[in-house]
Amino acid sequence: LLIVTGVQTCALPIYPLLLRRVLPLPEREYRKDANHGATWGGVAMVPVIEDAMREGLGIVIFHAHPHAGPPTLSDDDCASAKRLLPLFRQRVPGKPHGSVVLSRTHASGMILMPSERQFQSAVAVRWYGAAISNWSAADDSENKPTSEIFQRQALVVGGPGQEILRRARVAVVGLGGGGSHVVQQLARLGIGEIIVIDPDRVDNTNRHRLVSLTRVDVWLKRRKVDVMYRLVRRIGNDTRCRRVAENVPEPVAVEAIKQADIIVGCLDNLHARLDLQEISWRFLIPYIDIGVSIRSVEDATESAPRVSIGGNVITLIPGGFCLWCCGFLSDEKLALERNGPNRSYFQNRGGEAQVVSFNGAVASQAVNEVLQLLTGFAGTGIRFADVANNQEVSGQRGFKKFNGRTGTLEEWGGSRR
């Protein structure tokens, strides 16, 4: 669960807060109240405050109203929050504290941020489960009619799904054979804004796999972000394309990524993936990582396969398993890639084999993952059972292995370590 404060409609979330633990108050702590149905005594908060002090965590009080539509904090709720939140700050300084009320569809509340005297009252709640669910204080339940352009995908995305796609921002980092496929398909879906990030210019080696690249582009040595911008414009569908011709983690690139709802990484080295995951975790943005590796088979017989073709599509949700957990990153692998005293010496993998069809296979699945996170076509549950990998007792779905020789994706799953 992610609490976002300081938000406005279609604006950048200013303060993302990750909910790490849930501590339900025991039933015995509640007592009947004529005005509110029930209330609880202040002594019930003592164990919560002690845990927060011990672990260095902020405290957010949640309660729920059993109705749909925007809820509001009552006068008593506001008075209680204004009394308790400064008390929490005294006990656990330097951390955010708040009071949030949930309905069945929306959220509202007050958050006291570190070093601020004023309460933040613009609060949204984002649930991370099988899909992303956004609850705000605004009543945004009105469904606009689906454009004729998208009528044939309406069955998958659902009633409000196309509007969710239209409002979404997706950052695509790395615009080679995989990234260009991703950009094209996101534009076809009707994503509101695609942030394309890559510092490189095209060359002749890109022509066999970079979608929409022409000989003129190579001759003029155009930037990859400009080629993608033209592709999105030609597709139309009212998708905006923002160009960032910088490396991650340059400040301009990081600032652009912070505004995204989802990050798709199509990168060819481990250190870049490490940077992107750090950004994803720091700013609490889901990150989908794709890659393909094609290697020759030594001493293959005449009738046997000449190459092994593997790949990954890994959907990483902040707070769940990460690239370290599933073994994709390790200190040994990073050191081998560096092959020198610092990160500027890592070996360039640009000479590895690439084939447009294999890149397209994993890119298409990455776009399916984006579609699932935004619209929940395969379910939206937030319980662990809704995201569990059945093959592993404590594992989560989200780590898929690609076999290029058989053309299959197999769910491996991952466990947080």
Secondary structure, DSSP 4 states (H G I P E B T S, - for coil): -EEEES--TTS--SEEEE-----PPPGGGEEEETTTEEEE-GGGGHHHHHHHHHHT---EEEEE-SSSS-----HHHHHHHHHHHHHHHHHSTTS-EEEEEE-SS-EEEEEE-TT-SSPB--EEEEEESSSEEEE-SS---PPPPPPGGGGGGHHHH-TTHHHHHHH-EEEEE--SHHHHHHHHHHHHHT-SEEEEE--PBP-GGGTTTSTT--HHHHHHT-BHHHHHHHHHHHH-TT-EEEEE-S-TTSHHHHHHHTT-SEEEE--SSHHHHHHHHHHHHHHT--EEEEEEEEEEPTT--TTS-SEEEEEEEEEE-TTS--TTTTTS--HHHHHHHH-SSSGGGPPP-TTS---HHHHHHHHHHHHHHHHHHHH-TT----SHHHHB-TTSTT-BS-EEEEETTTTEEEE--B---
